[in-house]
Amino acid sequence: MNMLLIFFALPIATILLSAVLEKVLNCPIAVSSVFFAIYLIATFSVFNVNFLIATIIYTILAFITAMAVHLLINYNKETNNTDNCTCDRGISIEAQNNTVTCRRRIK
């Protein structure tokens, strides 16, 4: 087996695909279990049993990446939930929890 595949291509693919799959599934444990299942099937069908150690390492890498993306998404949602802006005509627009409330300021 090519060492470049083990040490470069598969980790990069794992990082990129786990970030994308985290955006879809929104669950780091599900992302890592999908990668474990795929790499386990590849271990016993394409590679030999020595690839099982790499399978465990790639699963941990997928979990760490998915957890980092999950935390970044939640942090961005929390910081963007309380946006307040004031229009020129005295109308205050408040956006919280994906709902927009317009209020007229009394002078």
SENU-378255 format. One record per residue (C-alpha): residue number from 1; residue in one letter; x, y, z. Coordinates in Angstrom, 2 decimals, m for minus. Example, Ala and Ser with C-alpha at 12.3 -4.5 7.8 and 13.67 -1.06 7.14 Angstrom:
REM SENU-378255
1 | A | 12.30 | m4.50 | 7.80
2 | S | 13.67 | m1.06 | 7.14
END
This chain:
REM SENU-378255
1 | M | 0.00 | 0.00 | 0.00
2 | N | 1.25 | 3.45 | m0.80
3 | M | 2.46 | 5.36 | 2.26
4 | L | 1.42 | 8.66 | 0.70
5 | L | m2.16 | 7.40 | 0.68
6 | I | m2.05 | 6.48 | 4.37
7 | F | m0.29 | 9.57 | 5.68
8 | F | m1.59 | 12.30 | 3.38
9 | A | m4.60 | 11.55 | 1.18
10 | L | m6.82 | 9.66 | 3.62
11 | P | m6.36 | 12.06 | 6.57
12 | I | m7.07 | 15.10 | 4.39
13 | A | m10.13 | 13.38 | 2.91
14 | T | m11.29 | 12.40 | 6.40
15 | I | m10.99 | 15.98 | 7.67
16 | L | m12.81 | 17.51 | 4.71
17 | L | m15.59 | 14.93 | 4.49
18 | S | m16.20 | 14.88 | 8.25
19 | A | m16.63 | 18.67 | 8.23
20 | V | m19.15 | 18.42 | 5.39
21 | L | m20.94 | 15.47 | 6.97
22 | E | m21.13 | 17.33 | 10.28
23 | K | m22.94 | 20.18 | 8.54
24 | V | m25.47 | 17.65 | 7.23
25 | L | m25.91 | 15.35 | 10.24
26 | N | m25.16 | 17.83 | 13.06
27 | C | m23.94 | 15.00 | 15.33
28 | P | m20.21 | 14.31 | 15.81
29 | I | m20.78 | 10.78 | 17.11
30 | A | m22.80 | 9.85 | 14.03
31 | V | m20.09 | 11.29 | 11.77
32 | S | m17.34 | 9.31 | 13.47
33 | S | m19.40 | 6.10 | 13.43
34 | V | m20.02 | 6.49 | 9.69
35 | F | m16.30 | 6.90 | 9.09
36 | F | m15.52 | 3.92 | 11.33
37 | A | m17.94 | 1.74 | 9.39
38 | I | m16.54 | 2.83 | 6.02
39 | Y | m12.92 | 2.35 | 7.06
40 | L | m13.72 | m1.00 | 8.73
41 | I | m15.26 | m2.30 | 5.51
42 | A | m12.24 | m1.00 | 3.58
43 | T | m9.88 | m2.65 | 6.07
44 | F | m11.18 | m6.15 | 5.53
45 | S | m12.04 | m5.88 | 1.85
46 | V | m9.21 | m3.84 | 0.32
47 | F | m6.39 | m3.59 | 2.85
48 | N | m4.98 | m6.01 | 5.42
49 | V | m5.48 | m6.20 | 9.16
50 | N | m2.59 | m3.78 | 9.77
51 | F | m4.82 | m1.00 | 8.43
52 | L | m7.09 | m1.51 | 11.48
53 | I | m4.83 | 0.78 | 13.55
54 | A | m5.14 | 3.47 | 10.89
55 | T | m8.91 | 2.95 | 10.94
56 | I | m9.05 | 3.78 | 14.64
57 | I | m6.81 | 6.82 | 14.15
58 | Y | m8.93 | 8.09 | 11.25
59 | T | m12.10 | 7.61 | 13.31
60 | I | m10.63 | 9.69 | 16.14
61 | L | m9.56 | 12.32 | 13.59
62 | A | m13.09 | 12.39 | 12.14
63 | F | m14.58 | 12.82 | 15.62
64 | I | m12.21 | 15.66 | 16.53
65 | T | m12.93 | 17.45 | 13.25
66 | A | m16.68 | 16.97 | 13.57
67 | M | m16.64 | 18.21 | 17.16
68 | A | m14.64 | 21.31 | 16.18
69 | V | m17.05 | 22.10 | 13.35
70 | H | m20.01 | 21.47 | 15.64
71 | L | m18.64 | 23.87 | 18.26
72 | L | m17.89 | 26.52 | 15.62
73 | I | m21.41 | 26.29 | 14.20
74 | N | m22.99 | 26.58 | 17.65
75 | Y | m20.73 | 29.49 | 18.59
76 | N | m21.70 | 31.35 | 15.40
77 | K | m25.39 | 30.71 | 16.04
78 | E | m25.12 | 32.07 | 19.58
79 | T | m23.28 | 35.22 | 18.57
80 | N | m25.61 | 35.98 | 15.64
81 | N | m28.89 | 35.47 | 17.53
82 | T | m29.02 | 38.88 | 19.19
83 | D | m28.59 | 41.36 | 16.36
84 | N | m30.23 | 44.74 | 16.96
85 | C | m30.24 | 47.46 | 14.35
86 | T | m32.04 | 50.77 | 14.14
87 | C | m33.47 | 52.13 | 10.93
88 | D | m33.50 | 55.79 | 9.93
89 | R | m37.21 | 56.23 | 10.61
90 | G | m37.11 | 55.22 | 14.27
91 | I | m38.02 | 51.56 | 13.82
92 | S | m36.00 | 49.13 | 15.90
93 | I | m35.50 | 45.70 | 14.37
94 | E | m34.57 | 42.88 | 16.75
95 | A | m33.59 | 39.45 | 15.46
96 | Q | m33.64 | 36.63 | 18.00
97 | N | m33.98 | 32.90 | 17.42
98 | N | m34.60 | 33.32 | 13.69
99 | T | m37.58 | 35.65 | 14.23
100 | V | m37.61 | 39.33 | 13.40
101 | T | m39.52 | 41.80 | 15.56
102 | C | m40.08 | 45.38 | 14.43
103 | R | m40.88 | 48.03 | 17.04
104 | R | m41.49 | 51.73 | 16.59
105 | R | m39.59 | 53.85 | 19.05
106 | I | m41.62 | 56.42 | 20.91
107 | K | m40.01 | 59.85 | 21.17
END
